[in-house]
């Protein structure tokens, strides 16, 4: 790896890892590539910090910085839409300087680790990862929706994966979820990226704001479900959405109603087959950057 200048704020953590024989440039990619959404997958990073005697999140930032240096030369060859590559390159250069904690095990660390190892991609207020549809979802849908769900996955998608699994981008980008043009632009970038990856079956999402009851209560959320409902996709309602689903964020009134037990939204699981998404993108060239 070509010698590069380490950011001054991370040099102490770099020295600490060298003292224990674990130079960050040698281990960053392997440590971060194993990070998933479960706490156990970040155990190796936590153990590394403990061995180095490091406090705070400097070790995490150092690992992310080194991984992004390895990722940046690969961005130009990724099979994703051009403006996604541009956004990813900008994000990679800034991941280690985020103003929120990225301690191992946190949402922000998991997101940064995936992005730094080219497993999560920004499309604006929405992002995606390559994943599949969990079998457990079929058990959460009530009859007869569970049979319709299974039939849609079997005959329209052709299987449970791989799929682009959509996520909401962190603040401040998530504020653009209330701007229809921004949301549709994100869907356009994802659809164009689907087109470049022939083995990917669909764009899917698992979110409280795809619950039809939530859309009824908050009509500005309708644009998030529009492609699935009106452009060849499907939304099926699953189990209750807990506070960790993000339902408490973005609206003080919704938070108050939820905590008071006045509302209880469910997860909606949305699926948009690749052929339908690409056909929609072809009909909307005005959404291109």
Buried (B, 14 or more C-beta within 10 A) or exposed (E): EEEEEBEEEBEEBBEBBBEEEBEBBBBBBEBBBBBBEEEEBBEBBBEBBEBBEBEEBBBBBBBBBBBBBBBBEEBEEBEBBEBBBEBBBEBBEEBBEBEEEBBBBBEBBBBBBBBBBBBBBBBBBBBBBBBEBBEEBBEBBEEEBBEEBEEBBEEBBEEBBBBBBBBBBBEEBBEBBBBBEBBBBBBBBBBBBBBEBEEBBBBBBBBBBBBBBBBEBBEEBBBBBBBBBEBBBBBBBBEEBEEEBBBBEBEEEBBEBBEEEEBEBBBBBBBBBBBBBBEBBEEEEEBEE
